[in-house]
Amino acid sequence: MESNIESLAVAPDQTHAFDFKAVFHDQYPRVVRLISRIVNDPGRSEDIAVEVFLKLWQTAKAHGENVNGWLYRTAIRMSLDGLRRRNRREKYEKFFGLPRAAPTPEQLHSEGQRQQRVRVVLSVMKPRLAELLLLRSDGVSYQELAQILELNPVSVGTLLSRAQKTFRKEYIKRYGPE
């Protein structure tokens, strides 16, 4: 794996001026952890993280000063997209009576009803609100939220409160009060 990273660290042209190898080594564990909290599948989390870093390598727009913010936003969006695809696929498989693949023991162990409910609610929320909740639950400060999501720092508290109310309302609507 090290040789692959080193080959990517050498930019094919001068538009890739940042140190991709350093960003990858510094941010990969956090990006995988963030994705894993959304998709609840360690293998898929690593696959999505690799896709995120590949997209970073290919996207010149992301190479500004806020590479970490771009990484977190992209990781959350790609994870939520994957979650939506999975929910759609499961709905159609159930509808058409298609056989489902047997879950792994790890999946059986880690699958919790409450976590699944949270994922469903996050997948139907507006992406910006879901991003706020996920990043904040990962311990990101208000200032970092403003920087990562390119928001006015003064409005982060209000937006976060709105996201929490939206989550609560959608959760109760779907599953009732706990």
N, C-alpha and C positions, 0 to 999 in steps of 0.2 A: 504494500500500500504506500509506503514511503516514496518509492520511485515514481508512482503515479502523481503524488502530490508535488514532488519536485519538478516533474515535467510540466505541471500546470502553473507552477510558480514562475516559470520563465515565460514572460508575456510574448505572444506572437507579434505584437506591434506596440507602438508607444502609447496607445490609448489606455492600456492596462498599467497605470503607474503605481497602483497600490501593491502592497505585499500580500498576495493571495495566500501564500503558505502560512504567514503569521496570523491572518484573519481566520483561516480554517482551523489551525491548532488552538487558537484562543476561543473561538465561538462554537465550534462543532458540538462539544458536549452539552452546552446550554441550549442550542437549537434542537438537538435530539431530545433532550429532556422536555422542552416546551411542546414539541410535536407529539411526544409519547403521551403527555397528559391529555391531548386532544383525541388521538386515534386509539389509544390503549392497545397498541401492538408494537412491541419493541423492534421487530424486524421491519415492519412497514415504516416505523418512525425513522430508522436509519436510511431506508430507501428514499423517503421524502426529503430528508436532510441532504442527501447527496444531490437530489434534483434541485434543491434550493441553492446549493453551492455551485452547481453547474450553471444554473440560471444567473447567479452572481458573476461568474466568469464570463458568460456570454453577453451580459447586459452592460453596456457602457454607462447607461444612465445611473446605475447604482453606485458608481465609483466616486461619488462626491464625498463630502465630509461625514455623512451619516450612514456608513456602510452597515453598522450594527442595527440601526433602526430599519434599514431596508431588509436585512436578513430576517429580523423578527416578524415584520409585517408579511413578508413573502412566505415564511414558514407557517404562520397562522393561516393565511389565506389558502395555501396549498393543502394544509391539513383539513380545514373546514370543507374545501372542495372535495377532498377524498372521502370525508365523512358523509357528505351529501350523496355522493355517488354510491357509497356502500348502503346507505339507507334506501335509496331508490332501487338498487339491485335486490336487496332483501325483500322489499315490498313486492316487486315483480316476481321474484322466485316464489314467494308465498302465494301470490295470486295465481300463478300458473302451476303451482304444485311441483316446481323443479326440486330435485334433490339437492340438499346443501352439503357442502364438504364438512366432514367431521371436525369439530374444533379440537385444537391441541390441548393437552393437559394444562399448559401454561395459560391459555385463553380461558379455560373453564375456571381455573383458580382465580384469575384476576378480574373476571367479569362480575361486576356488581350492579344490581338493579338501579341504585341511586346514581352511579356514574353514568350509566347508559341514559338515564333520564336527563341528566345534565348535558350530555353530548347532543341529544336530540334537540333540547331547547336552544343550545348554542348554535346548532346548525340552521335553525329557522330565524334566528335573530339577524338584524342588519350586521354585516361584517365589522363595521367600525365599532359597534357596541360590544360585540363578542371579543374583538381584539383588546379593547380596554379591560374587560373583565379577566381575560386570560393572562395578559401581561401583569396586571395588578396582583392577581393571585400567585404569580410567579415571583412576587417580591419587588417588582419594578416600582421605583419611586414616582411621585407625581411629575417631578422635573424630567425624569427619564421618559415617562409616558409622553410628555409634551414633545420631547425631542424625537423619539422613535416614530410617533404617529403624526408628527409635524402639526401639532396643535398649539394654540395659545396657552401658555402655562396657567393663566388665570382661569381658563374654562375647564381644566381637567377635572376638578372636583365636581362641577355641575354635570359634565358628561358622564363621569363615573357613576354618579348618583342616578342619573337617567338610565344608564345601562343596567344597574342593579334593580331598579324598579321594573324595567322591561323584562328582565330575566324572571323576577319573582312573579309578575303577572302572567307571563307565558307558562311558567312551571305550574302555577295553580290552575290555570285554564286547562292544561293537559292532564294533570295528575291529581288535582285537588290539594287542599292544605295538608301538611304533614303533622 
